[in-house]
Amino acid sequence: MNSRIYIAPVQGHTDAAWRHFHQLAYGGNNLYFTPFIRAEHGGVRDRDIRDFSGPLSANHQLEPQVIFRDMEELDLLLTALEDEGATRINLNMGCPFPLQTGKGRGAGFIANSAEATRLPEIAARYPGISLSAKMRLGFSGHDEWRGIMPVLNSMPLRFIALHPRVARQQYGGDLDLDMFAEFMKESANPVVFNGELKTPSDISDMTERFADIAGVMLGRGLLGRPSLAAEAAAGEEWPRERRIDEMLRFHNALIAHYEETLCGESQLLSKIKPFWEYAEEEIGRKAWKAIKKAGTVPKYRTALALIE
Ligand SMILES: Cc1cc2nc3c(=O)[nH]c(=O)nc-3n(C[C@H](O)[C@H](O)[C@H](O)COP(=O)(O)O)c2cc1C
């Protein structure tokens, strides 16, 4: 396993500002991903382009992620991102949101093996782009992935990040680790593990259990404990006091940026409050609830002071 840590895309959380200040606060050999970018009205939204290629994205290694229903959409997205300088792109085949799966995107694409057989042909049109994938086991069946494995194996993907759940489970329920092992056995491409890694020992347990994984991808665990990647890279658990100090430093840089660029209290609160969404365990229930409830900036500041 290399020392790189894969930072999962989480819509509404890991946008350019969060990624920028996270890298600034903690450093490290992290590979970040944009939340999924989709085709809309025959193009890509300006805000998605800005998120990928704006100045905040210059300080970290970044791979844009695309979600698509067919090869026409994929072609359009690859062209638009290549024009913006992308040299690597991640294919989303795992999103469980019904709005996407209902249209055959994300985890809905796994079942469409007829369309998937065209993937290598589209990929070949973009020799300057190296592809990776992020997926689930399937939509509802735990071995649906077998249907598209021959196509995936015929492509040189840099890695496949696998979240060993099906879309029906959304983000809860048991991880199917036996099926993860099966997937690894069948995959010709390197496999990255993604799911429920919350502490350095969760990560070391997983890398010991699956010695052949190419890496780990951290999602909600990292959002709730932003030092997690740095701790994992250093192979040590930081004392809570240090974790909280660094988390507040990261938060303060991010909120200072929002104060400069956003207009008004409610915009500011709606951008900064998600910072804490997954941090209840880390900061304690009292502070977490007070932050959630705060309706004004002074109340928000008072709530922050409850973090001990
Ligand atoms: C609110 C939310 C938004 C997400 N947005 C994306 C996304 O845009 N692209 C993607 O591939 N995964 C997305 N995910 C899935 C995460 O990247 C990750 O695979 C999932 O949370 C499981 O990992 P974790 O247990 O470490 O959080 C999202 C998850 C959540 C909870």
The ligand as a MOL file (V3000), in Angstrom:
LIG
                    3D

  0  0  0     0  0            999 V3000
M  V30 BEGIN CTAB
M  V30 COUNTS 31 33 0 0 0
M  V30 BEGIN ATOM
M  V30 1 C -24.0050 13.6320 2.0600 0
M  V30 2 C -23.1200 12.7300 1.2270 0
M  V30 3 C -22.7200 13.1390 -0.0360 0
M  V30 4 C -21.8890 12.3110 -0.8360 0
M  V30 5 N -21.4900 12.7330 -2.0810 0
M  V30 6 C -20.7170 11.8980 -2.8460 0
M  V30 7 C -20.2680 12.2880 -4.1560 0
M  V30 8 O -20.5200 13.3900 -4.6550 0
M  V30 9 N -19.5410 11.3750 -4.8610 0
M  V30 10 C -19.2270 10.1380 -4.3570 0
M  V30 11 O -18.5690 9.3480 -5.0230 0
M  V30 12 N -19.6040 9.7830 -3.1270 0
M  V30 13 C -20.3270 10.6240 -2.3670 0
M  V30 14 N -20.6730 10.2340 -1.1060 0
M  V30 15 C -20.1850 8.9430 -0.5870 0
M  V30 16 C -18.8340 9.0810 0.1410 0
M  V30 17 O -17.8170 9.4900 -0.7560 0
M  V30 18 C -18.4100 7.7270 0.7630 0
M  V30 19 O -18.2940 6.7760 -0.2630 0
M  V30 20 C -19.4210 7.2180 1.7950 0
M  V30 21 O -19.7650 8.2460 2.7010 0
M  V30 22 C -18.8740 6.0150 2.5440 0
M  V30 23 O -17.6430 6.3080 3.1550 0
M  V30 24 P -17.5470 6.7480 4.7170 0
M  V30 25 O -18.2280 5.6550 5.5190 0
M  V30 26 O -16.0670 6.8460 4.9850 0
M  V30 27 O -18.2520 8.0360 4.8520 0
M  V30 28 C -21.4710 11.0570 -0.3130 0
M  V30 29 C -21.8470 10.6740 0.9730 0
M  V30 30 C -22.6520 11.4810 1.7540 0
M  V30 31 C -23.0350 11.0280 3.1520 0
M  V30 END ATOM
M  V30 BEGIN BOND
M  V30 1 1 1 2
M  V30 2 1 2 3
M  V30 3 2 2 30
M  V30 4 2 3 4
M  V30 5 1 4 5
M  V30 6 1 4 28
M  V30 7 2 5 6
M  V30 8 1 6 7
M  V30 9 1 6 13
M  V30 10 2 7 8
M  V30 11 1 7 9
M  V30 12 1 9 10
M  V30 13 2 10 11
M  V30 14 1 10 12
M  V30 15 2 12 13
M  V30 16 1 13 14
M  V30 17 1 14 15
M  V30 18 1 14 28
M  V30 19 1 15 16
M  V30 20 1 16 17
M  V30 21 1 16 18
M  V30 22 1 18 19
M  V30 23 1 18 20
M  V30 24 1 20 21
M  V30 25 1 20 22
M  V30 26 1 22 23
M  V30 27 1 23 24
M  V30 28 2 24 25
M  V30 29 1 24 26
M  V30 30 1 24 27
M  V30 31 2 28 29
M  V30 32 1 29 30
M  V30 33 1 30 31
M  V30 END BOND
M  V30 END CTAB
M  END
